[in-house]
Amino acid sequence: MYLSAEKKKEFFTKHGGSEANTGSSEAQIAIFTFRIAHLTGHLKKNRKDYNTQRALMNLVGKRRSLLDYLIKIDVLRYRAIVKELGLRK
């Protein structure tokens, strides 16, 4: 699998603060960004895979919702995660 348990732990420790903090917005945004990049690469090779395209759009929407939530709660955390992951609005 492309997203192993070790990789998830790495994301949670880097963005969530600790391995057990799996619910932080930053950690979830980082996981979603990794999955979006993976699905985008898959869709570049397989143009007609509409199920993957639909899943990708759902992930983008979830990430956008989390980013909107984060900007309402704390602008500095929002700016930090956007800069760290290389996202732009």
Summary of the structure (lengths in Angstrom):
residues: 89
radius of gyration: 13.7
end to end distance: 29.9
largest distance: 39.6
contacts: 230
relative contact order: 0.13
helix: 76%
strand: 0%
